[in-house]
Amino acid sequence: MTASAPDSALAKTPLHALHLALGARMVPFAGYEMPVSYPRGILAEHRQGRAAAVLFDVSHMGQIRLVGKTADAALETLVPMDVCGLAVGRQRYAFFTSDAGGILDDLMVTRREGDLLLVVNASRKEADLAHLEARIGNRCTIEPQFDRALLALQGPLAVNALARLAPAVADLTFMTGMPLTLGSAEGYVTRSGYTGEDGFEISIRAEHAEALARALLAQPEVQPAGLGARDTLRLEAGLCLHGHDIDESTTPVEAGLTWAIQKVRRAGGTRAGGYPGAATIDAQLANGAPRQRVGLVGSERVPVREGAALVDADGAPAGRVTSGTLAPTVDRVIAMAYVDPAHASLGTLLYADVRGKRLPMQVTAMPFAPHRYVRN
């Protein structure tokens, strides 16, 4: 991502004016003008997120409500997740699959009183909405809420900051949610995020977003953070970025996301199959996939970026990098890549081609930095 002059054709989130007031460096992202960093810089923002708390504006993401008695069963025809068994106040990671078993998009699903709330990726939200309307629009009411704001407060001290404004949030655990009231503003908060740290995502009406953001930034633990730190934090956490580490050409099995497919939806389960690509995904669950997403660490301090080719010790093609950075927390070059199964074992030594130089990288377990979710 590189800085550019403001573009009137780009959409703006409800916090756009606040970003400018805070001195953010703005860049185009998924059709929006978004902050990539603030004056303290990406490294400081990253470290703040690991040590205390940072506030991200993720209002560019798409929020969609599904309403109706059969909304959960309808959604299960598009995702290989257990939606019907999701209790009120519980959240689950999911993905839309294609007829070939690829990942059209990944998303979060929360069951609330009276609806299912879906949060989808910004670059895919219009396509996801059309997908939902075409496939299940006759079975439930589909209500896009693309004008709502979404704030992500992340870090080990996020709970301290948010609980001063809404004490009840301290009782939430990872992947649970509840209605949130701050003065006259009503919203919905989940204890979740995209950094590997404890934290919260807050859905709120656009007109209340800036007041909430300012109230959170007034807390001593909290600093603003942009897309740059969000990317380095999620990569250290081993979390996939759609359009890079996962897309329509990758299956959940190849991506190592089989933990998200509950037993009830797998072959032999009581609600097995019935979603696009089920036959392909079930076959790969049983027999393995032709490639595998792995973590890599480098022994040299030269970043290995997306697209770098990987070869083995003999120079034979082994795979390709999908994300990479010099990770501030672990102080090493890290990357995620797809490799063939013969090169996926922990400890395997591969070489990344960076501007004609082969840099050694070793297959390692993920996450690179430990997750610190609050589960109980």
C-alpha positions in Angstrom: 0.0 0.0 0.0 1.3 3.4 -0.9 0.1 6.9 0.0 -1.9 8.9 -2.5 -3.8 12.2 -2.7 -7.4 12.0 -1.6 -9.7 10.7 -4.4 -13.2 12.0 -4.5 -14.3 8.8 -6.2 -13.3 6.8 -3.2 -15.9 6.0 -0.5 -15.3 7.4 3.0 -16.2 5.8 6.3 -18.0 7.7 9.1 -14.6 8.3 10.8 -13.0 9.9 7.8 -12.8 13.4 9.3 -11.4 12.1 12.5 -8.6 10.2 10.6 -7.6 13.5 8.9 -7.7 15.4 12.3 -5.4 12.7 13.8 -2.9 13.2 10.9 -3.5 9.8 9.2 -1.7 8.9 6.0 -4.7 7.9 3.8 -4.5 5.3 1.0 -7.1 3.7 -1.4 -8.2 0.3 -0.1 -11.2 -1.8 -1.3 -12.8 1.3 -2.8 -12.4 3.4 0.3 -10.0 6.1 1.4 -8.5 4.5 4.5 -5.8 5.3 7.1 -2.6 3.2 6.6 -0.9 4.8 9.6 -0.8 7.7 11.9 2.2 10.0 12.8 3.6 7.5 15.3 4.1 5.0 12.5 3.3 1.4 11.8 5.9 -0.1 14.1 4.7 1.9 17.1 1.1 1.1 16.3 1.9 -2.6 16.0 3.7 -2.6 19.4 0.9 -0.6 21.0 -1.5 -3.4 19.8 0.6 -6.1 21.5 1.3 -4.2 24.7 -1.9 -2.1 25.4 -4.7 -1.3 22.9 -5.3 0.2 19.5 -8.4 1.3 17.7 -9.0 0.4 14.1 -11.7 1.8 11.8 -13.1 -1.2 9.9 -16.3 0.4 8.8 -15.4 -0.5 5.2 -16.4 -4.1 6.0 -19.9 -5.1 5.0 -22.5 -5.8 7.6 -25.6 -7.8 6.5 -28.6 -9.0 8.6 -30.4 -12.2 7.8 -33.9 -12.3 9.3 -36.4 -15.2 9.4 -37.1 -18.5 11.1 -35.2 -20.4 8.4 -32.3 -18.0 8.0 -29.9 -20.3 9.7 -30.8 -23.3 7.6 -30.7 -21.2 4.5 -27.2 -19.9 5.3 -26.0 -23.5 5.8 -26.7 -24.1 2.1 -23.9 -21.6 1.4 -21.3 -22.4 4.1 -19.9 -25.6 5.6 -20.5 -24.4 9.2 -22.9 -25.3 11.9 -25.2 -22.2 11.9 -28.3 -23.9 13.2 -26.6 -25.0 16.4 -25.2 -21.5 17.1 -26.7 -20.1 20.3 -27.9 -16.5 20.8 -24.9 -14.3 21.6 -22.4 -16.7 19.9 -20.2 -15.9 16.9 -18.6 -18.3 14.4 -16.0 -17.9 11.6 -17.3 -19.0 8.3 -16.7 -18.9 4.6 -18.8 -18.9 1.4 -17.7 -21.7 -0.9 -17.8 -22.0 -4.7 -19.2 -25.0 -6.6 -15.6 -26.1 -7.0 -14.9 -25.9 -3.3 -12.9 -22.6 -3.4 -13.4 -19.8 -0.8 -15.5 -17.0 -2.2 -15.1 -15.0 1.0 -14.6 -15.5 4.7 -16.9 -13.9 7.2 -18.1 -13.7 10.8 -21.6 -14.9 11.7 -23.2 -13.9 15.0 -26.6 -15.1 16.2 -28.5 -12.2 17.9 -32.0 -12.0 19.2 -34.1 -12.0 16.0 -31.4 -12.2 13.4 -28.0 -13.4 12.1 -25.4 -10.7 11.7 -22.8 -11.3 9.0 -19.6 -9.3 8.7 -18.0 -9.8 5.3 -14.9 -8.4 3.6 -15.0 -4.9 2.1 -13.9 -5.9 -1.4 -16.5 -8.7 -1.5 -19.5 -7.2 0.1 -21.5 -6.3 -3.0 -20.7 -9.8 -4.5 -21.6 -11.5 -1.2 -24.9 -9.6 -1.0 -25.7 -10.6 -4.6 -24.8 -14.2 -3.8 -27.0 -14.3 -0.7 -30.0 -12.7 -2.6 -29.6 -15.1 -5.5 -29.2 -18.2 -3.5 -31.4 -17.7 -0.4 -33.3 -14.5 -0.9 -36.6 -16.5 -1.1 -36.0 -18.1 2.3 -35.2 -15.2 4.5 -35.0 -11.4 4.6 -31.6 -10.0 3.6 -30.8 -6.6 4.9 -27.5 -4.9 4.0 -26.3 -2.4 6.6 -23.3 -1.0 4.6 -23.9 2.4 6.1 -23.2 1.3 9.7 -19.8 1.8 11.4 -17.6 -0.9 12.7 -14.8 -0.2 15.2 -12.2 -2.7 16.3 -10.5 -2.2 19.7 -7.7 -4.7 20.0 -5.0 -5.5 22.5 -4.5 -7.0 26.0 -5.8 -3.8 27.7 -8.7 -3.3 25.3 -11.1 -4.6 28.0 -9.9 -2.1 30.5 -10.7 0.8 28.1 -14.1 -0.4 26.9 -15.3 -1.6 30.3 -15.0 2.0 31.6 -17.7 2.9 29.1 -19.7 -0.3 29.2 -18.8 -2.4 32.2 -20.8 -5.5 31.1 -18.4 -6.2 28.2 -15.9 -7.6 30.7 -18.1 -10.6 31.1 -17.9 -11.5 27.4 -15.5 -14.3 26.3 -13.9 -14.9 22.9 -16.5 -15.2 20.1 -19.5 -14.0 22.1 -21.4 -10.8 21.8 -24.1 -8.6 23.4 -26.0 -5.4 22.8 -24.1 -2.3 23.8 -25.5 1.0 25.0 -23.2 4.1 25.4 -25.3 7.0 26.4 -28.0 7.3 23.7 -26.1 5.2 21.2 -27.1 1.6 20.8 -24.8 -1.0 19.1 -23.6 -4.5 19.3 -20.2 -5.7 20.5 -18.4 -9.0 20.0 -15.2 -10.1 21.8 -13.3 -10.9 18.7 -10.8 -9.4 16.2 -8.1 -9.9 13.6 -4.9 -9.5 15.6 -4.5 -12.6 17.7 -5.0 -10.4 20.8 -8.0 -10.0 23.1 -10.3 -7.3 21.8 -13.7 -6.2 20.6 -15.5 -5.3 17.4 -18.4 -2.8 17.8 -21.1 -2.2 15.3 -22.8 1.1 15.7 -24.9 3.6 13.7 -22.7 6.0 11.6 -23.8 9.1 13.4 -22.5 7.8 16.7 -19.2 6.5 15.4 -17.0 9.5 16.0 -18.2 10.1 19.5 -17.5 6.5 20.4 -14.1 6.6 18.7 -13.1 9.8 20.6 -14.3 8.3 23.9 -12.2 5.2 23.3 -9.1 7.2 22.2 -9.5 9.3 25.4 -8.7 6.2 27.4 -5.0 6.0 28.5 -4.5 2.5 27.0 -5.7 3.4 23.5 -4.0 4.8 20.4 -5.2 4.8 16.8 -3.9 2.3 14.3 -4.2 1.9 10.5 -4.1 -0.8 7.9 -0.4 -1.2 8.1 -0.4 -2.4 11.7 -3.5 -4.4 11.1 -1.7 -6.4 8.4 1.4 -7.1 10.4 -0.6 -8.0 13.5 -2.8 -10.5 11.6 0.1 -12.0 9.8 2.0 -12.7 13.1 -1.2 -14.3 14.3 -1.3 -16.6 11.2 -4.6 -15.3 10.1 -5.6 -15.3 6.4 -6.3 -12.3 4.3 -8.9 -12.9 1.6 -7.6 -12.2 -1.9 -4.1 -13.1 -0.8 -3.8 -16.2 1.4 -7.3 -17.5 0.5 -9.5 -16.9 -2.5 -11.7 -18.8 -5.0 -8.7 -20.9 -6.1 -8.0 -22.2 -2.6 -10.1 -24.8 -0.7 -10.5 -24.7 3.1 -8.5 -27.9 3.3 -5.6 -26.4 1.4 -5.8 -23.3 3.6 -5.7 -25.3 6.8 -9.1 -24.0 7.9 -10.7 -27.4 8.5 -11.0 -26.5 12.2 -13.8 -24.2 11.2 -15.9 -27.1 9.6 -17.9 -28.6 12.4 -18.4 -32.4 12.6 -22.1 -32.1 12.0 -21.4 -30.6 8.5 -18.8 -33.2 7.5 -19.4 -36.5 5.7 -21.3 -38.7 8.2 -22.6 -35.8 10.2 -26.3 -35.2 10.7 -26.3 -32.2 8.4 -23.4 -33.1 6.1 -23.0 -31.5 2.7 -25.7 -29.4 1.0 -23.4 -26.5 0.4 -21.4 -25.6 -2.8 -18.3 -27.7 -3.3 -19.1 -30.2 -0.5 -18.0 -33.2 -2.6 -14.6 -31.7 -3.3 -14.1 -30.5 0.3 -15.2 -33.9 1.8 -12.9 -35.7 -0.6 -9.9 -33.5 0.5 -10.8 -34.0 4.2 -10.6 -37.7 3.6 -7.7 -38.0 1.3 -5.7 -34.8 1.6 -5.2 -31.7 -0.6 -2.8 -31.2 -3.4 -1.1 -28.3 -1.6 -1.0 -26.8 1.9 -0.7 -23.4 3.6 2.3 -23.3 5.8 4.2 -20.8 7.9 7.8 -19.8 7.1 10.6 -18.0 9.0 13.6 -16.6 7.3 17.2 -16.6 8.6 18.0 -13.3 6.9 16.4 -9.9 7.5 15.2 -9.4 4.0 11.4 -9.3 3.8 9.9 -12.0 1.5 6.7 -10.6 0.0 3.6 -12.0 -1.7 4.3 -13.7 -5.0 7.8 -14.8 -4.2 8.5 -18.3 -5.7 9.8 -21.1 -3.4 12.2 -23.8 -4.5 13.7 -26.7 -2.7 17.4 -27.4 -2.1 17.7 -28.8 -5.6 16.1 -25.8 -7.2 12.8 -27.5 -8.0 9.6 -25.5 -7.7 8.0 -26.0 -4.2 5.3 -23.3 -3.8 4.6 -19.6 -3.6 4.4 -17.0 -0.8 1.0 -15.3 -0.2 1.9 -12.9 2.6 5.2 -11.8 4.2 6.8 -9.2 6.5 9.5 -8.5 8.9 7.5 -9.2 12.1 8.0 -6.7 14.9 7.0 -8.9 17.8 9.1 -12.0 16.9 11.8 -9.9 15.2 12.1 -12.2 12.3 11.1 -12.4 8.6 7.9 -14.4 8.5 5.6 -15.5 5.6 2.7 -17.7 4.7 2.8 -19.8 1.5 1.2 -22.7 -0.3 3.6 -25.6 -0.9 3.1 -29.1 -2.1 2.6 -31.8 0.6 6.2 -33.1 0.2 7.5 -29.8 1.4 5.0 -29.1 4.2 6.6 -30.8 7.1 7.8 -28.7 10.0 11.5 -27.9 9.7 11.6 -28.3 5.9 14.1 -25.9 4.4 13.0 -24.0 1.3 14.4 -21.0 -0.6 12.5 -17.8 -1.6 13.4 -16.1 -4.8 13.8 -12.4 -4.0 15.1 -10.3 -6.9 17.1 -13.2 -8.1 18.6 -14.1 -4.7 17.6 -17.3 -2.9 16.8 -16.7 0.7 16.6 -19.7 3.1 13.2 -20.1 4.9 12.1 -22.9 7.2 8.6 -24.3 7.5 7.3 -23.5 11.0 4.1 -23.8 13.0 1.6 -21.0 13.2 0.8 -18.6 14.8 4.1 -16.9 14.8 3.1 -14.9 17.9 0.8 -16.7 20.4 -2.9 -16.0 20.4 -4.1 -14.3 23.6 -7.9 -14.7 23.4 -10.0 -14.7 26.6 -11.9 -18.0 26.4 -13.3 -18.2 30.0 
